C-alpha cells in the first residue's frame, strides 16, 4: 500500500491510500484502476472505544465516491499502538451521518457542522488480529471486495437512495365534486383517468424531513397516475359451483389508500391479469369485467382453453358462477360473478380446443403446445376429423384404389396403410393408420372397399419446423405395412411413393 498524507485535514481524511499495481496478465484487467480509498486516523491512550466526530468530517467521508475508513490507534500509554480498529464508512455510518446533517441543517441552514458531531463506536468486531500492515491491508480488502468498480457503483447507488425509506416527497392538492373524487379513487388503483385539481403544492423530503421551499406550486392542473404499484399478487379462480376446481390465473391486486376515507359506494379495488381487468367495489361486490383477446397471438394450449372456458362461464347466465381470490398471506376473498346470458363468440374455437386436449392426453404430450385462436378456427375441421379418426369409433370409410395393368391380382382382403395429420399451432399430431376390407372392382383396374376397422400403427408428435422428414415418414409407412404383405393386398398412401 502507498499512503499519501493530506497536508491540511479540512476534507475529513488524513490519507489517500492506494494498493500497489497487480500484474496485469488478463485482457479484461488491463483497463481497471488500482483501488484507492480515504482514511481518517484517530489516536487514543484510553479504551473507551468511542469517539465523537464532527459532522463536517464524517459527511465528507460519507459522500465521497471512494471507499472510506476511520482507523483508531489505541496506544494504552505505550509508544506503539497496542490495538488497531478499522471502522468502515458503510451503510450504517453513511445513514447516521447524512441523517445528522439533514436534521442539523433543517434547524438552522447556517449551522456550523463542525460544531455538531455523531458518536462512532468500535469494539472487538473491528479490531485487527495483529498490529501489522498486512492485516490492515486484508481488512481494507475485505470491505472493498474483489471489484473496486463494483464497490464504487454500490456506494453511488446507496447515496442516491438513502433517506427515502418513507417516501421522497409530499404533494398536496384539492379536487372538487363527487365525480372528481370518484375519478381520484379510480386513478389511485391505476385506471387510466385524469383528475382536475387546484392549489397544488409539492415538497421533497429526506430522512422524514420536508424541504422549506416547494419544488412544485400551481393554482390548478390535472393528476394522472402513470404507474400504480400492486399491493399484493395472488391467484384469481373462476368456478361454476362450489365443488368445481375452476380455472386460476395470476393477478395483481391494487387497493386504494382512499377507500377508508370515501363513502363505501366510491371504494374501488382493481385486479389485473394478463388478459383481463376487474374493477370492483369491495363493500358491495359490484364488479366490471374487461377482457382482451388477441386472435393472432399464440399462447400455451392450456392457457387458451382456460380463458375460453371462463368466457363461456361468464356468458352462460348461470347463477352458480363465482370467483375466489387467494393471497400469499392466506387471506381469501370471493363472491358470485353474476354472469349474464349472452352469445359466446368462441364456441367453435372451444370445441376445437377440447379435441386438441383429448389428443394431448392420447399422444401423452409433455411438451408445451402453443396456438392462436385464428389457427384453431381455420384448422377446426381438420383437427376434429383427425381426433375422431384416432380417438373414436370412426365411421365406415370407403377406400378406393387403382392398379396398373400387369399388377398382381387382388385377393379377398386388402389393407390401406397411410399417414394422417393435424396441425395445431406450434406442433403437428400425426398417425399412421391401417384400414381393412374386401375389395370390389368397379371397372378395370379400379377397386374400393368399405372399412369399418381402423388400426393405429404409429403415433407421431412433432414440432412444425420440419423435424420429421418425408423420407422418415415413408420409411415408417413401409415398416407398418410389412407385416400385412403375406396375407393382404397392401395399398400404401401417396406419401409412401
Phi, psi and omega in degrees: 000148175239124182253123179254115187279143174278132180289321179233121183275080177247346185253013172092002181226152178260327184220145161257122185250135177239140170282144176295150182299138173268154177302129183262081183272331185264150182297321184280000174262349190299323185267356187284139180281152174289135178300135173220153185204168183250143185228130170255128184251131177234134181244144181208150173266341183276180179230031178292333176056046171200150184206135175277128181240131182304144179300326180298323181285309185292331178296315180301316179293324184290318186269352179293133180294343178280154171302149181221146181220152170245121181254120179258123177258118182255108185273326181061034179085357180269172180279336180241153180300136176267332178217148175235129179243136180241116177253120179279131174279077182254209187305310186297313182292319179300314181300312182294322181295309183290327176295317178297319178296316181299316181293319181295315182287335177291324179287321181207105182303335181265011184298139178276109184293344178287345179265355176252152183211165170235155183267122176256121178254149176219153185209197184298338178296333186259352187283146174280146179297327179221149175280088191208144181296323179294320178295324179295316178298317180300323181292319176299315181296326180300318182282323182287325180087185185284334184241115176296323180296319179296321179297314180301317180295318179300314185293319179298318180295316182295321179298328180284333187256342186293138177094359180253027182303320183252030177107161184256357181179180180216129179243131178246142179202171178231137173231147188243142174093149181297323181299314180290327177296319178296319178295326178294318177299315181294322177296326183290341176260010172097009177287146185282089181211152177247145183238122175291134182225160177227166178052060184268126173223143180224133179236135172281152176216154178209140187055034177075005183251127183273143176297155178282330184252131181289146174269350181218131178207122182207145178288327181206165180178195177225145183250132175219129178275114183285321180209110176275144178262133181293146177275342179196161174236131182213196178240127176255126184238129175261135183221155171248103185090156184285339183268354180279141177285330175072203184228126184250148180220146176289134179224153170257135184255128179241115176251148182268134175292346181274348184307317180289347187258346184249164175303148183305328181293342181263350184295146181219145171227139180240135173244123184244120174250183180294331186227011180207163176219135179235124175246123186221161173267119185292346182264319182265340182083355178298133186221152175238126183256133173234127182239144179235117182238117177261115187289339188260352183271130176281140173222165178302140188302321179295322179293317179297316180297316180298320180296314181292325178297321179292317178298324177296317179299318185288343178254006185280337184079005181286136177274006178267353183286129180219166178235154178215126179256124178250127181253156183301333182277005178097349179290148176226136177235155179180176179170178179289150179274323183074052183291150180247133180295124179203170182295134176260110191275002183242027184297319180294318179295320181291320176301317179295319179298322179295325174296316180298321181299321177292321178297319180301319179291315183295321181274358179054051183283131176246352181265145180295133175250128180248140183209153175256163178295322178297320179295324178293317182293316181292320184266008188304309184299314180294320181294313182291325177294318178296318179298320178297319181298314188266343186251328187249174172287100186296143176295163179306136182241132177269122180252127179240136179213164180229150178242140177283154181301133181100348177291160181295158182290152180279137178273193181286332183234141178228158177222133174257126177246119185213166181252134177234149183212161174217122178276129179232093178059247186279352187225172178231131171261133181219160178208138170267120187240150175242134179241132186244147176177171177267117185288144176234133181275132178263320176206175187303121177081357182245124184230162173207160172210154179260118183256125174248009183232115181241134179239130175275111182277321184204134176262139182229128176230123186212160174284155181274053180231021179076022183290341174247121185273162177300320181298320179294321178294319178300316179298320180293322178294315179297322179294320179292328183281336188306317183295343185263354188300321185284335186246348185227158165279113187266124174243126181255147178295165184300334181294333183287342177078000000 
